[in-house]
Amino acid sequence: MLRSIKGLKDILPQQTPQWRYMETLAHTLAAQSGFSEIRIPIFESTELYARSIGGETDIVEKEMYTFPDRDGSSLTLRPEGTAGVVRAVLEHHLLESPSTRKLYYLGPMFRHERPQAGRYRQFHQFGVEAFGTEDPFMDVEVIALLWRFFCSLGLQDLTLQMNSIGNTQDRENYIRELKQFISSRLEMICGNCQRRYTTNPLRILDCKVPICQEATKDAPTLFDHLSPESAAHFQSVLDGLTSIDIPYSLNYRLVRGLDYYSRTTFEITSPHLGAQSTIGAGGRYDGLVALLQGPSTPAIGFAVGLERVALLLPEQISPPKIPLFFVAGFGKEAKPIAFNLLNELRELGIRADTDYKSVNLKSLLRSADKLGAGYAIILGDDEARSETAIIRNMTTKAQESVKLKEISQKIQSLAS
């Protein structure tokens, strides 16, 4: 029997109400905050990700699904959403209109990761990107939207972790001191971090391997190397969060895994997910638009891993209690009439279904029960000849005969 590829997951019918609930909430809250939806391609030029994410990051070096196109160019399934959104913003001149400077997306991403709880090779993200201002209140607005999303889902025991990694000059000054600190401890850190020492030393602080955390526990912090401008910006963000009652904790080791971040970085974590505790994260990327050959444009965004969020939701989220009307048509004369009624109900926006396999009333009512129908519309040849149908309440078993010309109106009253 053929099975799904390792690291991929089917979202089954009993799980889709949970996903539709998350996605509908994402659409609603993003729109309420003035964000417009954008849909970008699932694959892009590999160069886009190498330039934006950073050629020496784990994602680019180890995790991307890259393949040659027939013309010899290199293409990559998107590992994250920000780079593609920035590319689209520049290509379609979206920065020129205020209505398209705040964007959001929902969709699948792809990384060749080791599968584990809440982490798959195809995963889904809800993300937002806001362009054109470095005002700290935009940072607060974006973080508040992320916090509101999780609170609206009823998630509890969450922690918002905050840090600032400053501007480019702040980081260059800090990295020199950090490398000096780590140089005497190289043999105490993992192989990946030994490689990062020369390629991306900031990522050593973000390593979850215990020996690396122990080796760097007394490392100098980037926070202490912020310029006055970066420090003032970050303090304004923190003050803004306090003013709207969003609690936070400072985490000076929070540097994020992508090269394009600057200044504000943040994560929201849950204690109920074990080591993979992050469910949403983001930050500023004031240099990314210029890096991709656009005008110098400050920006900030976040992404939510929906698979991880799903682990925190109840296994069964009941779909809206919209009654199902099961059309039980049987008999040569009645079946065409029943089918037309079924179609008419759907045209009216009424949830209706039938079962073409069942050939008699007993089996049709059994199917109605299995589908959880609230009502069965019984229409056999006798009813067809008398131009009536029987409406049966599947809970109370009460039945009522109704003229066919009046049945749609009657069903509409029951459905409301």
Secondary structure as the mmCIF struct_conf table of DSSP 4:
data_model
#
loop_
_struct_conf.conf_type_id
_struct_conf.id
_struct_conf.beg_label_comp_id
_struct_conf.beg_label_asym_id
_struct_conf.beg_label_seq_id
_struct_conf.end_label_comp_id
_struct_conf.end_label_asym_id
_struct_conf.end_label_seq_id
HELX_LH_PP_P HELX_LH_PP_P1 SER A 4 ILE A 5
TURN_TY1_P TURN_TY1_P1 LYS A 6 GLY A 7
TURN_TY1_P TURN_TY1_P2 PRO A 13 GLN A 15
HELX_RH_AL_P HELX_RH_AL_P1 THR A 16 GLN A 32
TURN_TY1_P TURN_TY1_P3 SER A 33 GLY A 34
STRN STRN1 SER A 36 GLU A 37
BEND BEND1 ILE A 42 ILE A 42
STRN STRN2 PHE A 43 SER A 45
HELX_RH_AL_P HELX_RH_AL_P2 THR A 46 SER A 52
TURN_TY1_P TURN_TY1_P4 ILE A 53 ILE A 53
TURN_TY1_P TURN_TY1_P5 GLY A 55 GLU A 56
BEND BEND2 THR A 57 THR A 57
HELX_RH_AL_P HELX_RH_AL_P3 ASP A 58 ASP A 58
HELX_RH_PI_P HELX_RH_PI_P1 ILE A 59 GLU A 63
STRN STRN3 THR A 66 PRO A 68
TURN_TY1_P TURN_TY1_P6 ARG A 70 ASP A 71
BEND BEND3 GLY A 72 GLY A 72
STRN STRN4 SER A 74 LEU A 77
BEND BEND4 PRO A 79 PRO A 79
BEND BEND5 GLY A 81 GLY A 81
HELX_RH_AL_P HELX_RH_AL_P4 THR A 82 GLU A 91
TURN_TY1_P TURN_TY1_P7 HIS A 92 HIS A 93
HELX_RH_3T_P HELX_RH_3T_P1 LEU A 94 GLU A 96
BEND BEND6 SER A 97 SER A 97
HELX_RH_3T_P HELX_RH_3T_P2 PRO A 98 THR A 100
BEND BEND7 ARG A 101 ARG A 101
STRN STRN5 LYS A 102 PHE A 110
STRN STRN6 GLN A 116 GLN A 116
TURN_TY1_P TURN_TY1_P8 ALA A 117 GLY A 118
STRN STRN7 ARG A 119 ARG A 119
BEND BEND8 ARG A 121 ARG A 121
STRN STRN8 GLN A 122 PHE A 131
BEND BEND9 GLY A 132 GLY A 132
HELX_RH_AL_P HELX_RH_AL_P5 PRO A 136 SER A 152
TURN_TY1_P TURN_TY1_P9 LEU A 153 GLY A 154
BEND BEND10 ASP A 157 ASP A 157
STRN STRN9 THR A 159 SER A 164
HELX_RH_AL_P HELX_RH_AL_P6 THR A 168 SER A 183
TURN_TY1_P TURN_TY1_P10 SER A 184 ARG A 185
HELX_RH_3T_P HELX_RH_3T_P3 LEU A 186 MET A 188
BEND BEND11 ILE A 189 ILE A 189
HELX_RH_AL_P HELX_RH_AL_P7 GLY A 191 THR A 199
HELX_RH_3T_P HELX_RH_3T_P4 PRO A 201 ASP A 206
HELX_RH_AL_P HELX_RH_AL_P8 PRO A 210 ALA A 215
TURN_TY1_P TURN_TY1_P11 THR A 216 ASP A 218
HELX_LH_PP_P HELX_LH_PP_P2 ALA A 219 THR A 221
HELX_RH_3T_P HELX_RH_3T_P5 LEU A 222 HIS A 225
HELX_RH_AL_P HELX_RH_AL_P9 PRO A 228 SER A 243
TURN_TY1_P TURN_TY1_P12 ILE A 244 ASP A 245
STRN STRN10 SER A 249 LEU A 250
TURN_TY1_P TURN_TY1_P13 TYR A 252 ARG A 253
BEND BEND12 GLY A 257 LEU A 258
TURN_TY1_P TURN_TY1_P14 ASP A 259 TYR A 260
STRN STRN11 SER A 262 THR A 269
HELX_RH_3T_P HELX_RH_3T_P6 PRO A 271 LEU A 273
TURN_TY1_P TURN_TY1_P15 GLY A 274 ALA A 275
STRN STRN12 THR A 278 ARG A 284
TURN_TY1_P TURN_TY1_P16 ASP A 286 GLY A 287
HELX_RH_AL_P HELX_RH_AL_P10 LEU A 288 LEU A 291
TURN_TY1_P TURN_TY1_P17 LEU A 292 GLN A 293
BEND BEND13 GLY A 294 GLY A 294
STRN STRN13 ALA A 299 GLY A 305
HELX_RH_AL_P HELX_RH_AL_P11 LEU A 306 LEU A 312
BEND BEND14 LEU A 313 LEU A 313
BEND BEND15 GLU A 315 GLU A 315
HELX_LH_PP_P HELX_LH_PP_P3 SER A 318 PRO A 320
HELX_LH_PP_P HELX_LH_PP_P4 ILE A 322 LEU A 324
STRN STRN14 PHE A 325 GLY A 329
BEND BEND16 GLY A 331 GLY A 331
TURN_TY1_P TURN_TY1_P18 LYS A 332 GLU A 333
HELX_RH_AL_P HELX_RH_AL_P12 ALA A 334 GLU A 347
TURN_TY1_P TURN_TY1_P19 LEU A 348 GLY A 349
STRN STRN15 ALA A 352 ASP A 353
BEND BEND17 TYR A 356 LYS A 357
BEND BEND18 ASN A 360 ASN A 360
HELX_RH_AL_P HELX_RH_AL_P13 LEU A 361 LYS A 370
TURN_TY1_P TURN_TY1_P20 LEU A 371 GLY A 372
BEND BEND19 GLY A 374 GLY A 374
STRN STRN16 TYR A 375 LEU A 379
HELX_RH_AL_P HELX_RH_AL_P14 ASP A 381 SER A 386
TURN_TY1_P TURN_TY1_P21 GLU A 387 GLU A 387
STRN STRN17 THR A 388 ASN A 393
TURN_TY1_P TURN_TY1_P22 MET A 394 THR A 396
STRN STRN18 GLN A 399 LYS A 403
HELX_RH_AL_P HELX_RH_AL_P15 LEU A 404 ALA A 415
#
